Every structure is written in structure tokens, then in C-alpha cells.
């Protein structure tokens, strides 16, 4: 498994728009092959918006990063001038299958 984080720093006046966008975007993302889980939360004190995705493997992530859905997300960030950072990590301690 592979974990990615996307951390965005929208301005306070953009937060409602970002959350509306993500409410429509994240369910479509969750339907992609190879996604195990999607978690999204806000860190108001840091003015951050964070999404964590658990992928089956790096191939699933690669396929997403080459997809129109990823290009849509990047275009949204660029159009709205929302700084974002993406990181990925191999899962070292696997989730229990119990």
C-alpha cells in the first residue's frame, strides 16, 4: 500500500468554495480503481485543508496522476491560486485485515 497527502492553504475567503468543490470531487476520486480509503479534514488553526489517500499500490497512484481527474484538481488549484503540496509514502505498518 501507498499513502499520499495533499495539503492546501486556501485563503479564509476561499474555504467555503474549496469545501464545496471537494464535496463533489472526493466521491469521484474514491471511485477510482486502487483506492482503499480517502480522508479529508481541516486544520483551521493552520489554515490548512488536508486530504489523505490510501492506495492499493503506486501503480494506482500513477494511473490517477495521469488521469483527467488529477488534471482537473491541478487546474482548480491553479485557477484559484491555492498553494498545495503533495507527498507520498510507502506504508510500512500494514492495516489489519481483521
C-alpha positions as CSV (number, residue, x, y, z in Angstrom):
1,X,0.0,0.0,0.0
2,X,0.9,3.6,-0.5
3,X,-0.2,6.8,1.3
4,X,-0.4,10.3,-0.2
5,X,-1.2,13.6,1.5
6,X,-2.3,16.7,-0.2
7,X,-2.1,19.8,1.9
8,X,-3.6,23.1,0.6
9,X,-3.6,26.5,2.1
10,X,-6.7,28.3,0.8
11,X,-7.3,31.8,2.0
12,X,-10.1,32.2,4.5
13,X,-12.4,33.7,1.9
14,X,-11.8,30.6,-0.3
15,X,-12.6,27.9,2.3
16,X,-16.3,27.6,1.5
17,X,-15.7,27.3,-2.2
18,X,-12.9,24.7,-1.7
19,X,-15.1,22.6,0.6
20,X,-17.9,22.7,-2.0
21,X,-15.5,21.7,-4.7
22,X,-14.1,18.8,-2.7
23,X,-17.6,17.6,-1.7
24,X,-18.2,16.9,-5.4
25,X,-14.6,15.9,-6.3
26,X,-13.7,13.4,-3.5
27,X,-16.6,11.0,-4.2
28,X,-15.5,10.7,-7.8
29,X,-11.9,10.2,-6.7
30,X,-13.0,7.5,-4.2
31,X,-14.5,5.5,-7.2
32,X,-11.1,5.1,-9.0
33,X,-9.6,1.7,-9.1
34,X,-6.9,1.1,-6.5
35,X,-8.1,3.5,-3.8
36,X,-8.6,1.9,-0.4
37,X,-9.7,5.0,1.6
38,X,-9.9,8.8,1.4
39,X,-9.8,11.0,4.4
40,X,-10.3,14.8,4.4
41,X,-10.0,17.2,7.2
42,X,-9.4,20.9,8.0
43,X,-6.8,22.4,10.3
44,X,-8.3,25.8,10.9
45,X,-5.6,27.0,13.3
46,X,-3.0,26.4,10.5
47,X,-5.4,27.4,7.7
48,X,-4.8,24.1,6.0
49,X,-7.0,21.7,4.1
50,X,-5.6,18.1,4.2
51,X,-6.6,15.0,2.1
52,X,-5.0,11.6,2.9
53,X,-5.5,8.8,0.4
54,X,-4.6,5.1,0.9
55,X,-3.8,3.5,-2.4
56,X,-3.5,-0.2,-3.2
57,X,-0.1,0.4,-4.7
58,X,2.0,3.0,-6.5
59,X,0.6,2.0,-9.9
60,X,-2.9,3.1,-8.8
61,X,-1.4,6.5,-7.8
62,X,0.4,6.7,-11.1
63,X,-2.8,6.0,-13.0
64,X,-4.6,8.7,-11.1
65,X,-1.8,11.2,-11.7
66,X,-2.1,10.6,-15.4
67,X,-5.9,10.9,-15.4
68,X,-8.2,13.8,-16.4
69,X,-9.5,13.9,-12.8
70,X,-6.0,14.8,-11.5
71,X,-5.6,17.4,-14.2
72,X,-9.0,18.9,-13.0
73,X,-7.7,19.2,-9.4
74,X,-4.5,20.8,-10.5
75,X,-6.3,23.2,-12.8
76,X,-8.7,24.1,-9.9
77,X,-5.8,24.9,-7.6
78,X,-4.0,26.9,-10.3
79,X,-7.1,28.9,-11.3
80,X,-7.9,29.7,-7.7
81,X,-4.2,30.3,-6.8
82,X,-4.3,27.8,-3.9
83,X,-0.9,26.6,-2.9
84,X,-0.7,22.8,-2.4
85,X,1.9,20.3,-1.5
86,X,1.7,16.6,-2.4
87,X,3.7,13.9,-0.7
88,X,3.7,10.1,-1.0
89,X,4.9,7.4,1.3
90,X,5.0,3.6,1.2
91,X,3.1,2.0,4.0
92,X,5.5,0.4,6.5
93,X,3.0,-0.9,9.0
94,X,0.1,-2.5,7.2
95,X,-3.5,-2.1,8.2
96,X,-5.0,-5.1,10.0
97,X,-7.3,-7.1,7.7
98,X,-9.4,-8.3,10.7
